[in-house]
Amino acid sequence: MAEQANLREMANIILNIRQEVDKLKTLGGGYKCVEMNIVRMSAMIKMLELDINDAADVLGA
């Protein structure tokens, strides 16, 4: 049960990170260094979503 709660909490944090990265993308538009790092961060966030969010969904957390 604790694992499911942890998975749901991690999934929520990942969602918050995704939203903050989207804000950064909007604010940093036009700066190449920001744009390139947003691409990298988005890829890492996607991997977390696939690993954690999918597991939380399967377990019903």
C-alpha positions, 0 to 999 in steps of 0.5 A: 500500500505504501508503494502505491502511495509513493508511486502516486506522489511521484507521478504527481511530482513528475506532472508538476515538473512537466508543467514547470518545464512547459512554463520555462519553454514559454519564458525562454523561447528564443534562447537557443541554450534554453530550447536545447535543454528543454528538449533534453529535460522533456526526454528525461521527463518522458522516461519518468512518465513511462516508468512511474506514471504507467506503473501507478496506473497499472497498480491503481495508485 
